Amino acid sequence: PDLELSWSRVVKRHEPLLTDFRVAPDRQPVQVISPPGQVILPLIDLTALAAPVQHNETRRLIHREGLRPFDLAHGPLARAWRLHLDQARHVLFFNFHHIVFDGWSQGIFERDLATAYRRITTGEQGPLEELDLEIQYGDFSVWQREVLGDTGSREQLDYWHGRLAGAETLELPTDRPRPAVQTSHGAALPVRVPVATTVALKRLSVEGGRSLFMPLLAGLQILLQRVSGQSDVTVGSPIAHRNRPGIEQLIGFFVNNLVLRGQVDGAATFDDFVGRVRDLTLADYAHQDLPFERLVEELQPQRDLSRNPLFQVFFSFQNTPRSAMDLVGLEHQPIDLDFWRVTVDLELHLWEENGSLEGLLGYNTDLFDRSTISRLERSLVCLLADIAAAPERRCGELQSLTAVERHQTLLEWNDTRSASARAETIPSLVQEQAIRRPEAVAVVCGDQFLTYSELEAQATSLASRLRSLGVGSEMGVGLCLERSLEVAPSILGILWTGGFYVPLDPEYPEDRLSFMARDADLGALVTSEKLASETITLGVPVVCVDAPRELEVLAVSPAAISPGAVSPAAISPGAISPKDLAYVMYTSGSTGQPKGVAVSHRAVIRLVRQSNYAVMGPEQVWPQLAPISFDASTLELWAALLTGGRLAIAPPGVLPPEDLAAFLCRQRVNSLFLTTGLFNLMVDERPDGLRHVDQLFTGGEQLSVTHARKLLDAGVGKLFNVYGPTENTTFSTYHRLSEPSDLISNVPIGRPIGGTQVLVLDSELRPASIGAQGELCTGGVGLALGYWRAPRRTALRFVPDPTASEVGARIYCTGDRARLLADGRVEFLGRFDHQFKLRGVRIEPGE
């Protein structure tokens, strides 16, 4: 009864709790104060229930009450009730609609409730004193409309138009697709910043003439930049807006939301960055009168029902001490609820308590898993600790990765080492197969085939012919052939000379082929009679693999060849080093001038002989579907020929799904790579043609969940989603899909293959936190040697490994956005749309 009376007196003291706003005939809003009514505190008796049942019922009732809407037309806009658990224990529940109650109001309410309860329990039965204020909430409303008249409103709008022009939408990587319409389903995790960090941050604030809010906001913006990969970061923050005398003691909705925009520069020191944050935030405070809803209405951002306009992260800092409500004679504590409503993606609420910063990190449960937010909380605390310890450091150098996460991302998840003979080369491994199984079929094309002994013999014969033309070690030889029986021995023959092959697609325009020949400085060309006579005029000696030796076409005079300079005998495989070049493969040039990617023997061998992702061996039949100018041909050729398997050559040209299905069946193909587009086409038109493939790899684009599920439902053996740039020798990661239930909206690209390192790095090439967005970088044995004769390009993309202990280790920066998932798998998120940092390398125009 004492609590009920106390509640009644507090409600009656603050008129805004019963305020209703209506629109008069002249369309002006009018405040209507409802007459005082009976204010009650209903009692719900749970004493008959056992303790565990009481606990569950209490939470159920609170959750139900939290979801029950208010009647904004008739009120009341404040509700309360009491649960009776036993003679000594009760639960007191209050629920206020936000339009009459803000965070500041909570302190006023708790103070007044404690005062009323103390007076009643000590015998003072009179009502609380009337508020001795010159203005009420209605006066504040009138004042705000006057301030925001034509002149004031224009000045505020002009400021915010300039402040938010071009602001980016913050794209946080989520665990689930964003619903088409934003939801408010939420949860929250506790946040605690240690006392030592809190003390250091407060000292940093005082020394810099800043409030504690400033370094906290700056730290949050740095963290969001790392998670999203965006330097333009906007955060919403409430402001009390009680900037007029006489309204500090009013309960009501005075708060306004400010949009605080920051440009995070990793090269700036934190001291400089937080100084800029302070100046911008103070300017924002000076323009706080424009209501957020009015700002949205005027700016008219592109509306998206799936997210809050202008900002997706909310930061609230209560910088006044939180005082506990003192109810005389009662012991009380707040109930930790698992009930949370959110209006944005993330909400960070902090306050000072017991010498440390404490708070809650709220999140939308339709977007994020609890484990993701827990990692984000740890990253925030880690980052604030590093800021407190060394604010003079550059923002990009500040650490947000915990020691455990650093060990996982750099060591545990990249431990893909495997034993291999360091002297192995492509020719030596084929020779090994020829010795072990000389009569086994190595290559088949239609009705023709080559055994391993025949493959070796043809390769060494071609090597001898090339050597007689002057081809030697570290010399490039062009290879221009359609898919045919001659491809494999031709490549092997080139490699047996100690040189490297440069694949030339006969479908390329002549000017592109000429550029590649000049750029690679070819010493000879291996092709067919048909292509040599019809299309190829590159100005180098030509060997036609389908013509007798005496009929070879020479594109230059014999005198220029100097055949006596080199012995015609084939070079010994032992004279070739695993680090020697195997091929230079040119990129498409779709984003600029084509670049020659230089790949070594050991990089190819790592792809197929150190496999932790696929079955490789004599039982496997691989097709050659890709043109030799496409890096998928590297997998197709050598997965078969370096492991004793069989290579089945598909007919030249593009095969329609019907013909491809027939080819796979006829050749009994059981291991297959398909580009994503061809995979989708086969699943749509001939899924039965893939049913008997034991292991199917697909990559090149984002894998379609619909097509993958359809194929798994059809009972395919093993389906792998793979990823890899040419610069890391075809594959870098793999992810096996086993069950349709494994499929989510964005299929991961998985874990590193053997001998490969995969890192997700931020803009400063520092390891990104688990779940944070960054640039996907690859390294390890499969890394290319660089771009052929392009040192500046190589220096730009093949950079020193910032995480390695050994001197000279490098990684390749792919330009792809990705994030590490909690179990170590990588999720591909797309390409970066901004230019890469030049990292100190001068790039000439056009490069």
KAGIJO-V341649 format. One record per backbone hydrogen bond with DSSP energy under -1.0 kcal/mol. NH is the residue of the N-H (numbers start at 0). CO is the residue of the C=O. If there is no record, write none. Layout:
{{NH & CO} {NH & CO}}
This chain:
{{4 & 0} {5 & 1} {6 & 2} {7 & 3} {8 & 4} {9 & 5} {10 & 6} {11 & 7} {12 & 8} {13 & 9} {16 & 13} {17 & 14} {18 & 15} {19 & 31} {21 & 29} {23 & 27} {26 & 23} {29 & 21} {31 & 19} {33 & 17} {43 & 81} {45 & 83} {48 & 45} {53 & 49} {54 & 50} {55 & 51} {56 & 52} {57 & 53} {58 & 54} {59 & 55} {60 & 56} {61 & 57} {62 & 58} {63 & 59} {64 & 60} {65 & 61} {66 & 62} {71 & 69} {74 & 70} {78 & 94} {80 & 92} {81 & 41} {82 & 90} {83 & 43} {84 & 88} {85 & 88} {90 & 82} {92 & 80} {94 & 78} {96 & 76} {99 & 96} {105 & 101} {107 & 103} {108 & 104} {109 & 105} {110 & 106} {111 & 107} {112 & 108} {113 & 109} {114 & 110} {115 & 111} {116 & 112} {117 & 113} {118 & 114} {119 & 115} {120 & 116} {121 & 117} {122 & 119} {123 & 118} {124 & 122} {132 & 130} {139 & 135} {140 & 136} {141 & 137} {142 & 138} {143 & 139} {144 & 140} {145 & 141} {146 & 142} {147 & 143} {148 & 145} {152 & 148} {153 & 149} {154 & 150} {155 & 151} {156 & 152} {157 & 153} {158 & 154} {159 & 155} {160 & 156} {161 & 157} {162 & 158} {163 & 159} {166 & 163} {174 & 366} {175 & 366} {181 & 304} {185 & 339} {186 & 362} {188 & 360} {190 & 358} {192 & 356} {197 & 193} {198 & 194} {199 & 195} {200 & 196} {201 & 197} {202 & 198} {203 & 199} {204 & 200} {205 & 201} {206 & 202} {207 & 203} {208 & 205} {209 & 204} {213 & 210} {215 & 211} {216 & 212} {217 & 213} {218 & 214} {219 & 215} {220 & 216} {221 & 217} {222 & 218} {223 & 219} {224 & 220} {225 & 221} {226 & 222} {227 & 223} {228 & 224} {232 & 261} {234 & 259} {235 & 312} {236 & 257} {238 & 255} {246 & 243} {249 & 246} {255 & 238} {257 & 236} {259 & 234} {261 & 232} {263 & 230} {267 & 264} {269 & 392} {270 & 390} {272 & 268} {273 & 269} {274 & 270} {275 & 271} {276 & 272} {277 & 273} {278 & 274} {279 & 275} {280 & 276} {281 & 277} {282 & 278} {283 & 279} {284 & 280} {285 & 281} {286 & 283} {287 & 284} {294 & 290} {295 & 291} {296 & 292} {297 & 293} {298 & 294} {299 & 295} {306 & 303} {310 & 308} {313 & 345} {314 & 235} {315 & 347} {317 & 349} {318 & 316} {329 & 326} {341 & 183} {344 & 311} {345 & 311} {346 & 361} {347 & 313} {348 & 359} {349 & 315} {350 & 357} {352 & 355} {355 & 352} {357 & 350} {358 & 190} {359 & 348} {360 & 188} {361 & 346} {362 & 186} {363 & 344} {364 & 184} {366 & 363} {367 & 363} {372 & 368} {373 & 369} {374 & 370} {375 & 371} {376 & 372} {377 & 373} {378 & 374} {379 & 375} {380 & 376} {381 & 377} {382 & 378} {383 & 379} {384 & 380} {385 & 381} {386 & 382} {387 & 383} {388 & 384} {389 & 385} {392 & 389} {394 & 267} {395 & 265} {396 & 393} {405 & 401} {406 & 402} {407 & 403} {408 & 404} {409 & 405} {410 & 406} {411 & 406} {412 & 407} {415 & 413} {423 & 420} {428 & 424} {429 & 425} {430 & 426} {431 & 427} {432 & 428} {433 & 429} {434 & 430} {435 & 431} {436 & 432} {439 & 436} {441 & 449} {442 & 449} {443 & 646} {444 & 447} {447 & 444} {449 & 442} {451 & 439} {452 & 437} {454 & 450} {455 & 451} {456 & 452} {457 & 453} {458 & 454} {459 & 455} {460 & 456} {461 & 457} {462 & 458} {463 & 459} {464 & 460} {465 & 461} {466 & 462} {467 & 463} {469 & 466} {470 & 465} {473 & 497} {474 & 471} {476 & 499} {477 & 523} {478 & 501} {479 & 525} {486 & 483} {489 & 485} {490 & 486} {491 & 487} {492 & 488} {493 & 489} {494 & 490} {495 & 491} {497 & 494} {498 & 493} {499 & 474} {500 & 581} {501 & 476} {503 & 478} {507 & 504} {512 & 508} {513 & 509} {514 & 510} {515 & 511} {516 & 512} {517 & 513} {518 & 514} {519 & 515} {521 & 516} {522 & 475} {524 & 540} {525 & 477} {526 & 542} {531 & 527} {532 & 528} {533 & 529} {534 & 530} {535 & 530} {542 & 524} {544 & 526} {546 & 543} {550 & 547} {551 & 548} {559 & 556} {560 & 557} {564 & 561} {565 & 562} {574 & 571} {575 & 572} {579 & 576} {581 & 598} {582 & 598} {583 & 500} {584 & 596} {586 & 594} {591 & 588} {596 & 584} {597 & 785} {598 & 582} {600 & 579} {601 & 577} {603 & 599} {604 & 600} {605 & 601} {607 & 603} {608 & 604} {619 & 616} {621 & 645} {623 & 647} {629 & 626} {632 & 629} {633 & 630} {635 & 631} {636 & 632} {637 & 633} {638 & 634} {640 & 636} {641 & 637} {644 & 639} {645 & 619} {646 & 441} {647 & 621} {648 & 443} {649 & 623} {659 & 655} {660 & 656} {661 & 657} {662 & 658} {663 & 659} {664 & 660} {665 & 661} {666 & 662} {668 & 663} {669 & 620} {670 & 620} {671 & 694} {673 & 696} {675 & 698} {678 & 674} {679 & 675} {680 & 676} {681 & 677} {682 & 678} {683 & 679} {684 & 680} {685 & 681} {688 & 685} {689 & 686} {692 & 689} {694 & 669} {695 & 717} {696 & 671} {697 & 719} {698 & 673} {707 & 703} {708 & 704} {709 & 705} {710 & 706} {711 & 707} {712 & 708} {713 & 709} {714 & 711} {715 & 710} {716 & 692} {717 & 693} {719 & 695} {720 & 734} {721 & 697} {722 & 732} {727 & 724} {728 & 725} {730 & 728} {731 & 722} {732 & 722} {733 & 750} {734 & 720} {736 & 718} {741 & 738} {742 & 739} {748 & 825} {749 & 825} {750 & 733} {752 & 731} {754 & 415} {755 & 752} {756 & 778} {758 & 776} {760 & 774} {761 & 765} {764 & 761} {767 & 759} {770 & 819} {771 & 768} {772 & 226} {773 & 817} {774 & 760} {775 & 815} {776 & 758} {777 & 811} {778 & 756} {780 & 754} {782 & 779} {783 & 726} {784 & 597} {787 & 595} {789 & 786} {793 & 789} {794 & 790} {795 & 791} {796 & 792} {797 & 793} {798 & 810} {800 & 808} {803 & 800} {808 & 805} {810 & 798} {811 & 777} {812 & 796} {813 & 775} {816 & 829} {817 & 773} {818 & 826} {820 & 824} {823 & 820} {825 & 749} {826 & 818} {828 & 816} {831 & 814} {840 & 837} {846 & 843}}
